[in-house]
Amino acid sequence: MFKIERLDLYNTDDNVASYVFESGINYFIGKNNSGKTEFYKFIDYMFGSSIVIKNSIWYKGTLSKATMYFTYNGISYRISRVLATDKCYFSYTDEVDGESIDLSEYKERLQAVFAVDKAALESLHKFTDERLTYRSFTLFNFLGEIRQGVLVDFFDKCSEIEYSTKVSPILNFIFNKNVTRIFWLKNEIARLQDEIKQKEQVDGSNKHFIISRSYFKVNLNLNKLNIKGEFDGSNGDIILAQLSDLANQIELSKPLTTKSVSDLEVICNNIDEQIKVYEKYKLDLQHQQRENKNREHILDTFQSIIKDRPDFNYLVEPLINLADEIKNSISFSQYFLKDDVLEKLKKQRQKVKNEIVKSEMQLTRFSLDDKKKAIAIAEDGIKSYSTECSPAELEKLRKELKDYKKELKELQDLDDAEKINSISTQITNLYKSAYQTSDFVQKDFNETNDAFHITYIKSRNTLQTMTFDEKRNERVYGTGSHARHTLIQLCGYLVFMKMLIEENRYPIIPILVIDHISKPFDDQSIAAIGTVIHKAYESIGIDNLQIFMFDDENNNKLNLNPNHIENLANDVRTGFNPFYNAR
């Protein structure tokens, strides 16, 4: 479910004017100079368009900020843009706005919202070799007035360089059913190219060692085994001999190893504990020594003060006794500090640690099973590795690379014909739904004995009107009117949006924004607009696609029953921006 809930416009005095929207069709009516096209552009602006609007007469000096509230998949968001700066805000509706962010981060956060399927997004990027975003997919969201009725590259934004370069990779991704195989081929091609390049670097004397996967695999496991030296591509026999000796060692010393390790670790831990006790005791005594010296100094000072006062002798005797005790304590401490027990313990601990190091394999952090596995992997890597690439082997790799490249090109250019035919059929059927409300739709089917159909041509992103002759051969059918082409174009937009929403693997905003579509239609055909839109909603559902329409005709004339209708110019405002007086 997707729904833009509200748009708040703030003027320079921080007054606010709001537009409230509904699910389904939101219809805004207004005559010329009421801001219909500005409103159309503003929706794109709120979703991250880079257009600069701050200097437009519609906003300059009147509008300072805009905030949009929308809900997607049960989560409500609030997004804001400050017109005069690059400051933007993004938050959940139940949060207060945090610090401002720039437009780039603003779009990154919107990308996280609309790129629901992360795996599909990664597939899109891998397939196209481009970082396509929800902004790239807005070419499906907007049908402006200028390019209405255009059936070649029929999406409105195809005329903009920013989007025209992205149409082809996007359509290739949409209509390709070999995506998984294509990814595998790309990975294999990259691997083969790297391998061939490495092998081509080896000269006839074979002095250059190829840094390959085997090299890293072997040396990684040699490191686990604490084997000194490394495999360099030419010393395979030496390393294999070391591995063999090591394997025999493990088998012979297995029972002893466990016991030795256990015993040595216990001894080392016990010594560590004794050292800690002695070191703590030593620190305590050093502290006590400093305290005793302080006390002795105080006592000497006190004795010097009272030596001429015999009447205070009764006070002196206890202090003298205390002085003797202090001297004895200091003497004991000095004796202890000369003790070499602590030094002996440290030497003993180091000796045990040296024994542990000398135990080689038995005392590594890897288990015996880990070591056996490492030996097997290293042996396999050495045996399978060749420092020399024969011409025949190199040619085999090159042929394999060529075959993969050929297959990749074929698969990339291989469209899903069934899917394209389905799109064509859906567009035709949607167009035909206006048979009762449009004279040119009736004419198309009547004059061709119901053979009229619309074919989607993916290579040119074109909607082509076709028919069948008497022999059932397909041929192009007439050019028709501007209104006819516009209705076909609208059908194309609606069918594509339905497909993109249903497949749920594209970073797409579920909206369709249409500007002044009634212009090319006369009274005999204008009702077809509402007919095809309501027909499309029968399969799409109003909760899945929100439509915004801006026009100067009464909605009833378009045979349109909007879920929300609003006049842009009324008694309280003169247009889209109520703070701007266009009169």
N, C-alpha and C positions, 0 to 999 in steps of 0.2 A: 504494500500500500504506500502511495505517495500523495502528499498534498501540501501545496504552499498555503499556509494559513493566513498570513497577513503581511502587508508591506507598510512600514511606517516611514514617513518623510518628515525630516526635521528642518526647520528654517534656521536662519542665522541667530534668531532670538530663542532658539530651542523650543519653539512651538511645534506640535506634531499633528500631522494629518495622516489618516490610516485608510488603507484599502483592505477589505476583508474578502477572502476568496472561498469558494466551495469546490468540492470534488466534481469532476466532470467538466462541463463547459462554462467558462466565465466570459461573458460577452460585454464589451465596452463600446458604447456608441458615442459618436461625437462628430461634429462637422469639421470642416477644414480649420486648421490652426487650433485644434483642441488638444493636441499632443498625443494622438493615437500612435504615430510612428515612434515618438519618443518613449512612450510606455513600452512598446514592443522592444526597443533597443535596451531599455532599462532593466528588463528581466534578464537579458543576457549579461548586462553589466553586473548585476548582483551575483550572478554565478561565475564571475571571474573574467569577463571580457576585458581586454586591455584598452578598449576605446576610451579616449579622453573626453569627458563631458563637462569638466569644471568650467570651461570657458563658453559653453553653449548659452545662448540667450535664455534658454528654458530654465537654467539653473544658476547662472552667475549672479551673485549678490542676493540670492533668495534661499537656495537649498544648501545645507551644510553636511547632512548625513542621512543615510537611509539604512533601515534595518528590516531584514526579512526573516520571517518565522516559517519553518517547514518541518514536516514529519515524514520520516522514511523508515519503513520496516519497524514501526512502533517506537522509534526514538525521535525526540523533538530537538531541533537545532535552532539557533539564533545566529545570523550572520549580519555584519554591518560593514559599510564602507563610508569613509570620510571623503567627500568629493574633492576637497582642495589639496589633499595629501595622498600619500601611498598607504596611509594607516587603514588597517582592516581589523575586524574582530570576529572571532569564531568561538562559540561556546554551546553547551547544552542549554535548553530553555530554562531549566530550573537552577542554573548557575548564574552568578554575576559575571559581567564581562571582565576578563583578565587584562593583561597588558596587550597593547596593540601589536599586530603582526604585519609584515609587508605582504604585497599581493602574491608573491611567489609562495610563501608559506600558506596563505589563505587558500590558494588553489590546491596545494598539497593536501590540506585537510579535507577539502571537498572531494578530492580524488579518493581519499580513504573512505568517504561516505558512499560514493557511487560505484567504486570498484569493489563490489560485494564479494565476487568470486576471485580470490587472490591467485588461485591456480590458473584460472582462465586468463587473468591479466598477464601472468607470466608467459602463458602460451601465446598470447597476442604479441607480446614484446619479442619473443623468440622467433615467431613466424615472420614478423614484419621487419625485424632488426631495427625497429624504431620504438622510442618510448611514447607510445600513443596513450593519451589520457582521456578523461571525460570531456575535456575541452575539444579534443579532436572529434568526438562523437556528437558535438552540438550541431554538426552539419545536418543531422536528422531532426533537429528540434525547431528550426526556424524557417518559415516560409514568408519572405517579405514581398512587398508589392512589386518591386522593380523586375524581378525575374519570374514572375508568375506567367505560366503558359510555356515555359522553356522545358522541353522534353529531352534534350541532349545534355548530359550532366545535370539532371533535373533538380538536384538539391541546391537550394538557393546559395549556400556558402561556397559552392564549387567555383564560383567566380573569384573568390579571394585566394591569393597565393598561399596563404597560411594553411588553407584547407584543401586546395586543389591537388597538392602534392601528397596528401594523405588519403584521398579517396580510393585510389587503386589498391594500396596495401590493406586498407580496411575491408574493402569488398572481397579481395582475395582471401582474407581470413574468414569472412562470413560464409563464403560459398565454397570453401575447400573442405572436403571430408577426409583428407589424408594427413591431417595435422600431426598425429602421433608419428607416422612413418617419416614425415618431413623433418621433424625434430631429430629422430634417430639418424637420418642421413646427414644432417648438418653436423652432428657430433662426430660421426664416422669420417666425414670429409675433413674436418679440422684435425682429427687424430692422424689420418693418413698423410695429410699435408705436412704435419710436423715430423712424422716418422721419415718420410721421403727426404725432407730437408736435412734432417740429421744424418741420414745415411749418405746423402750426396756430399757431405762435408768431409767424409773419410777419404784420405788419399791412398795411393797404391801401396805405400809402405805401412799403412795402417797405424800411423803414429798418433793419430787423433782418436781419442776415445769418445764415443757417442754417449752423451748424458741422456739416458733413457729411463723409462719406467723400471726396467730390470735393474739398472744400476742403483737407483734409489731403494728399490725393494730389498735387494741383497744387503746393502750397507746399513739400512735401517735395522735389519735383523742381526747383523754382525754386532752392531752397537748394543742390542739387547743382550747378546751373549758375552759381552765384555772381551771380544776378540780384538786385539790390537791390529792396526792397519786396516785397509779397506780394499774392496774389490775395485780394480781399475780397468777391467775388461780384458786384461792379458795375463792375470795371475790366478785364473780360475782353479788350476790344479792345486796350487799352494793352499788356497782358501778351502777347497774341498777336503784336503788332507787334514787341515785343522778342525774342520767341522766333524770329520769322521772320528778323530781322536777325542773330541769333546763329547760326542755321542757315547763312545765307549766309556769314558770317564763317568758320565752320568749314571750309566747302568751299574758300574762296579761300585761306585761310592754312594749309591742312593740311600742305603740304610744308615751309613755313617754320617752322611750329610745332615740329615734331619737332626740327629742327636748333637752333632758338633755345633750346629747353628744354635740350637736351643740352649746348650750349656754355656756357650760363649756369651750369648745375649743376656742370660741370667747373671753371669759373673759381672759383665759390664754394667748392668743396671744396679747391682748391689754396690759396686765401687762408686758409681755416680751418687747414690744416696749417702754413702759415708762421707764423700767429699763435700756434699751440700751441708751435712751436719757440722763438720769441722770448720768449714768456711763461715757458717753462721756464728758458730761459737767464737771464732777468731774475731769477727766483726764486733760481737758483743763485748769481748774483753778489751778490744782497742777503744771502744766507746767508754768502758768503765775506767780505763787507764787515764783518758783525758779528763773524766769527771774527778777522779781521785787527785790528780795533779792540781786541779782547780781548788779542791777542798784543802789540800795541803798548803797551798799558797794563802788561802784565807786564814787558815790556822796560824801560820807564821806571822801574818799581818796582825792578827788579834793578839798574839803573844808579845809582840813588840809594843803594842799599845798599853798593855796592862803590866809590863815587867817592873815598872816603878810604883805599882800599887799593890803592896802586899795584902791589903785587905780584900783583894779579889782573888787570892790564891785558891780559894775553894772552888772557884770557877775554872781555874786553869787545869787542874789535875784531870778532870774528865776529857778535856780537849787534848791533853798530852797523850792519854790512852788512845784517843781516836786517831791521833797522828801516827802512833805506832801501828795501828791496824791498817791505816792507809799505806804506809811504807811497805808492810808485808804484802798487801794486795798488789801493789805496783811491782814488787819483786816477783811475785808469783806470775803475774801477767807477762813480765819480761821473759821469765823462764819458759813460759808456754809458747811465746811467739818465736822463740829460738828452736822450738821443737820441729823436726823435719818429717813428722808423720804425714802432714798434708802433701808435701812434695813427693813423698814415696807413693802415696795413693794415686796421685796424678800420673806418675811414671808407670805405675801398674796398669791404670786404665788405658793409657796409650799403647802399652804392650798388647793388651787384649784386642784393642781396635786394629792393631797391625796384624794380629792373627786372623781377625775377621777378613781383612783385605786380602791376605794371602790365601784365603780359602777359595778364591776365584768364584767358580760357578755356584758353589754351594750357598753363597751368601748374597746373591743378587736379589732384587725385589721381585723377580719373576719366578713363578712356580716351575716345577720340573716339567709339567705339561706345556707351559708357555715356552720353555727352552726347547723342548722337542719339536714343537710347532715351528719355532723360529729357525731351527736347524733345517727342517724340511723345506721351508719357504726359501731360505737362502740357497740351499742345494738346487732346488728347482729353478730359481732365478739364474744361477750360474750356468746350469746345464742348458737352459733354453736360450741363453744369451749368446750372440755371435758378434765378435768384433769386426767381422768382415761381411760385407753385403755383396753378394754376387750380382753381376749384371742381370741374370735371369730373375733373381728375387726382386731387384729394383724395378724391373719392367713389369713384374706381376703386380707390385704395389701401385704403379702408375696406371695400369689398366683398370685395377679395382677402383682407383680414384676417379678415373674418367667415367666408368660405368655408374658410379654413385652420383656424379654431377649430372649426367644425362637423365638419370631417373628422377633426381631432385627437380630439374627443370620441367620435366614432363608432369610431375605431380603438382608442382606449383601452378602450372598453367591448366591443370585439369579441374574444371569447375564441376560442381555437383549439379548436373543437368536436372535431376529430379527436383531439387530444391528451387532452382531457377524457374522451372516450369510451374511449380506450385505458386511461386510469387506472381508469375504472369497470370495464372488462373484466378488468383485472389483479387488482383487489381482489376481484371476484366469483370469479375462478378460484382465487385463493389461499384464499379462504373455502371454496370447494367442495372443495379438497384435503383438508379434514378430514371429508369425507363418511363415511369408515369409522370415524372415531374420536369422532364427536360425534352424539348423538341428535337435537339440535335442528338441526344442519346437514342431516341426512337428512330430517327433517321438512319443512324449508323447501323442498327440491327435490322431494320426493315429493308434497307437497300441491299443488304448483303445476305438476305435470307438467314439471318441469325448466325452468319459466319464471321462476323466482326469479332476481333479479339485484340488484346493488348499484349505485346511480347516485351519482356524485360531483357535487354541486351546488356549483359554485365560489362563487356569489354569497353563500351562507351558510356556506361551508366545511363542508358537511354530507354525511354518508354516509347515503343514503336507500335503504331496502329496498323493492324494487319487484317487480311481476309483470305478466303480460299476461292480459287476459280472453279470452273465446272469439273476440272480433273483433280480437285482437292490439292492443288499446288498452292503453297502459301505465297502471297504477294503483298506488297505495301498498299495500304488503303488511304487515299486522300490526305490532305493536310488539315482540313477543318478550320474552325474558328478559334480565336484566342480563348474564348470562354471554354470551349471543348477541351483545349489543351490544358487549361488551368484546372478543370475538373479532373482530368486524367492525372495531372501532377499531384493534386490533393489526394487522390486514391493511392498513388504511389507512396506518398508520405505516410498515410494511415496504415497501409499494409506493412511497410518496413518497420514502423514503430511497434506494430503488433508482434512481428517476428522477433525483434530485438528484446522486447519485454518478456515474451514467452520463453525464449531460450535462456535468459537470465545469466548470460556469461559475458556481457559487455558493460563497460563503464558508462552507462547512459542515464541522463536525467529523464524521468518519465513525463515529459511535457511536450506539447506541440503549440507553438506560438505563431499565429497567423495574422498578417497585417492587410486589411482592406481587400479581401479576396472577392468581394462582390462587384468590383469595378468593371470587369469585362463582360458581365452577365446582363442579359436583358430580362424583361418580365416573364418571358416564356421559358426561361431556363434557370433563373436564379434560385428557385426552390430546390434545385438539385444539390446545392451545397449542404443544406441541412439534412437532406435525405441520406447522402453518403456518410456524413459524420455520425448520425444516429445509427445507421446500419453497422458501421465499424464498431461502435460501442457495444453492440450486441455480443460480439466475440471478445472484445478487449476488456470491457468492464470499466465503469467510471472511477473505481478506486485505484485502477492501475495506470490510467493515463489522464492527466489534467490538461485541458485545452484552454488557451487564452486567445480570444479573437477581438480584433479592433477594427471597427467598420463604421460607416456613416449611414447604413441602411437599417431599418427596423428589423429586428430579429425574425418577426413573423413573415416578413417578405422572403427571408432566406429559408423558410420552413424549418426554423431552428428553435428548439425549446431549451434555452440555457438553464443551468442550475443556479447561475448567478448573473444578473444583468445590472449594469450601472451606466449612467450618463456622465461622461467626463466633464461636460459643461452644464452647470445648473445654477440655481440661485445663490449657492454658497461658494462656487468656484468656477473659474473660467477655463480649466483644462486639467491635464494630468498633474502638473505641479500647481497646487492651489495657491501657492505663495507668489506665483508669477501671474501678472495681469497682462494677457495678450491682446486685450481690447484696445 
